């Protein structure tokens, strides 16, 4: 990684008209097409919240979407389900899409987006409850990415993975030895 990219200051913000969606390419046609043609409509219809990471306020280095979701309690591993109320379905947050531009690969953008999505999902639980964050891995590469970040596959659906909100809470409230608690990414 060259020094110029390493020192770039990125910010994550809601998708807006100022962002150049047409120039985005992650190499997966369905994700490119979604961002270019569908994401703004989903935002305006309130079926997904889309967030982009950008250094200059225009160029999209990556994006993700969040939506409210439900998970059938019986789909969760017993070790997790036993700690939840015995409802048929439990509230969840769906991390629907996450993609990094081919031009920005290898810079940790995917991990930054994932951490922001988890932190945002946790923050939203103060107003809209969610027991887990759920993601559907589209392929082995995506499944590996989420597994590497401690997502747990559902026993009956190995490409659907989840991360318990209690674990996310611990992730962001963890206090490194000898430092004050910091909630920033």
Helices and strands as residue ranges (DSSP letters): H 3-6, E 11-14, H 29-33, I 34-38, H 39-44, E 49-54, E 62-72, G 73-75, H 78-81, E 89-100, G 102-104, H 109-124, E 132-136, H 140-148, E 152-154, E 157-164, H 165-173
